[in-house]
Amino acid sequence: MTTFRAHGAARLGDTECARHLYAELLPFRGRIAGLDSGSFYAGPVDAALAALAEALGDAEAAANHRTAASELVTRVADELNAPPQPT
């Protein structure tokens, strides 16, 4: 839910909330947000961090987080599309 709050704060321009959520989400960069069971997907944490960084005026951090989010999605897709490994 924190990633959804982050996107909302960024869209609404709530910089105080954005600063707080950026610090809260930063330790989880490089991960997919959602429930561990996979029943709830909230996208890459880095996508939320990018939105927050942009709202806070840090274009460089936003670009870096967008790149990281894209690379994570590509890597996960590649792993999901790879042929099964023999056991």
C-alpha positions in Angstrom: 0.0 0.0 0.0 3.0 2.3 0.6 3.7 2.4 -3.2 0.2 3.4 -3.9 0.4 6.2 -1.3 3.7 7.2 -2.9 2.2 7.6 -6.3 -0.7 9.5 -4.8 1.5 11.9 -2.9 3.6 12.5 -6.0 0.6 13.2 -8.1 -0.9 15.6 -5.5 2.4 17.4 -5.0 2.4 16.6 -1.3 6.1 17.1 -0.7 6.1 16.5 3.0 4.5 13.1 2.5 6.7 12.4 -0.5 9.8 13.0 1.6 8.6 10.6 4.3 7.6 7.9 1.8 10.8 8.2 -0.2 12.8 7.4 3.0 10.4 4.6 3.9 10.6 2.9 0.5 14.3 3.5 -0.3 15.4 0.3 1.5 13.1 -1.7 -0.7 14.5 -0.5 -4.1 15.1 -3.3 -6.6 12.0 -5.2 -5.5 8.5 -5.6 -6.8 5.8 -4.2 -4.5 2.7 -6.2 -3.5 1.8 -9.2 -1.4 4.3 -12.0 -1.1 1.8 -14.5 -2.4 1.8 -12.7 -5.8 -2.0 -12.1 -5.6 -1.5 -8.3 -5.4 1.0 -6.6 -7.7 1.9 -2.9 -7.2 4.8 -2.6 -9.6 8.5 -2.0 -9.0 9.3 0.0 -5.8 11.7 2.0 -8.0 8.7 3.3 -10.1 7.2 4.8 -6.9 10.6 6.1 -5.9 10.9 7.8 -9.3 7.6 9.5 -8.9 8.5 10.7 -5.5 12.0 11.9 -6.6 10.4 13.8 -9.4 7.8 15.4 -7.1 10.7 16.4 -4.8 12.6 18.0 -7.7 15.4 15.5 -8.0 15.3 14.7 -11.8 18.6 12.7 -11.7 17.3 10.4 -8.9 14.0 10.0 -10.7 15.7 9.0 -13.9 17.9 6.5 -12.1 14.9 4.9 -10.4 13.0 4.7 -13.7 16.0 2.9 -15.3 16.2 0.5 -12.3 12.4 -0.2 -12.5 12.6 -0.9 -16.2 15.6 -3.2 -15.8 13.8 -5.1 -13.0 10.7 -5.6 -15.0 12.8 -6.8 -18.0 14.8 -9.2 -15.8 11.7 -10.7 -14.2 10.0 -11.1 -17.6 13.0 -12.8 -19.0 13.1 -15.2 -16.0 9.4 -15.9 -16.3 9.7 -16.6 -20.1 12.9 -18.8 -19.8 12.4 -22.5 -20.5 12.1 -24.6 -17.3 15.3 -25.9 -15.9 15.5 -29.7 -15.5 15.5 -30.8 -11.9 
